[in-house]
Amino acid sequence: METLIKPGADPQTLLKNVPRSGSTMLMYIDGKWAEASDGASRTLLDPATGAPIASVAEGTRDDAKRAIAAARTAFDVGPWSTMTAADRARLLFRVADKIEEYGRELQYIDTLNNGKPLRETEYDVADAAGCFRYYAGLATKPHGQTFDVPGPSQSFTVREPIGVCGQIVPWNYPLLMAVWKLAPALAAGNTCILKPSELTPLSALRLATIFEELEFPAGAVNIVTGAGPVVGAELAENHGVDKIAFTGGTKTGRSIMSAAVGNLKKVTLELGGKSPNVVFADADFDTAVDYALFGIYANAGQVCSAGSRLVVQDSIADKFVAAVVERAKKIRVGNGFDPKTEMGPIISRGQLERVEGYLAAGKDEGARLVCGGERLGGALAGGNFIAPTVFDGTNRDMRIVREEIFGPVLVVQRFKDEDDAVSTANDTIYGLAGAVFTQDVAKAHRVIRRLRAGITWINTYHPTYNEAPWGGYKQSGIGRELGTYGYDAYTEVKQINVNLDVAPSGWFEG
């Protein structure tokens, strides 16, 4: 694979393994590759250059309905629903092996489609393989409880698959987010319809070729490309879907939750964030500066859990911000295929303009721009590049402080003492993530317990593990992914009672 894929390779060579009709890449429904029902397609653009990279089938509601019907049959009739947990586990282990075998190719596809640097997509591919292995191992483990009850009964619970699962993933981690959804759902015995982002469907389609190669039963996994308001809406509304899992913006999450009411389908939502990175004066200075940069500029700030609010103690704030700015100005921004690149582009021209709108709002509201704040030109003019940005002199009412920007924009908030730090950190409608930097162990634990967030770190930022739950408080979502929590979210709990004294109850005397 090392010799097959080269930086700057012709996209048609890079994407040759995904079936197509003419020049249009197909989607995967009921074990077959399919065009859109109306023949429509979408042209994908390289976020680093603006050049076309591929044409992909643009799915319709009818395509989504076909996928739902296929998943319904595979679950209700089989063969997926009749497969043993051990057989499912063997298949998922093989998926992990194939992801590693095709790892370099998948890495380059995500860099081409999303723009993130190769060193980031390398981690994404490794995590994706690890996620499938984790859930393959979990599939055959005990899932239930027994109870000592007053009556002559053997009483216990078992966990069973929910059924047909619609899964909608965003563009910031195209392969990894698809795997976070598919691996636990399949391990638990569900069938799936995955809708990748219309901007970044390419690695999900390559993943579908792995399911085909391994001869997964038809309908067990379906990949339907297309727009959220079309394909995604059908998944959320359709009564043939038993669960909907969505990662993305809070506004869209609300609409999905509302649509799911029709048949009261199970819902998991992993939504936005405006996460605080709290730095106390006694923190290890260099470590805290390093993670302040990593927390916001990894993946160009296009991370739901990004440390987009630097909450720093007054007594070190000037020195700390100056150090962050000095380092931020040195970040190498460029094409993700350049091995020297440390930060890539914004995903699309529309998202670029959205970020620029926040840059203008920050200035208009009186925040002090101390770094970046501009679109990058020159050799990068054709792409969607924003310089790493820092705003100081903010207040809690500013839009750049309160709203999720989803770009490389750090806002600085200052605090006086521990209570002020907690108050500032929690003053948000979100509650996805947060971090505390201090060398006082007791203070670190006091503050981290007071943060209203689902994912927290002490003296680090961003590490994510397949073994640990992922999700947020408040308007950052409902439910958890990953770990045993992520598996349980794709199961129903059934109570079973076995009478050990088989005789008439005598309740009715007649």
Buried (B, 14 or more C-beta within 10 A) or exposed (E): EEEEBEEEBEBEEBBEEBBBBEEBBBBBBBBEBBBBBEEBBBEBBBBBBBEEBBBBBBBBBEBBBBBBBBBBBBBEEEEBBEBEBEBBBBBBBBBBBBBBEBBBBBBBBBBBBBBBBBEBBBEBBBBBBBBBBBBBEBBBEEBEEEEEEEEEBEBBBBBBBBBBBBBBBBBBBBBBBBBBBBBBBBBBBBBBBBBBBBBBBBBBBBBBBBBBEBEBBBBBBBBBBBBBEBBBBBBBBBEBBBBBBBBBBBEBBEBBBEBBEEEEBBBBBBBBBBBBBBBBBBBBBEBBBBBBBBBBBBBBBBBBBBBBBBBBBEEBBEEBBEBBBEBBEEBEBBBBBBEEBBBBBBBBEEBBEBBBEBBEBBBEBEBEBBBBBEBBEEEBEEBBBBBBBBBBBBEEEBBBBBBBBBBBBBBBBBBEEBEBBBEBBBBBBBBBBBBBBBEBEEBBEBBBEBBBBBBBBBBEBBEBEBEBBBBBBBBBBBBBBBBBBBBBBBBBEEEEEEEEEEEEEEEEEE
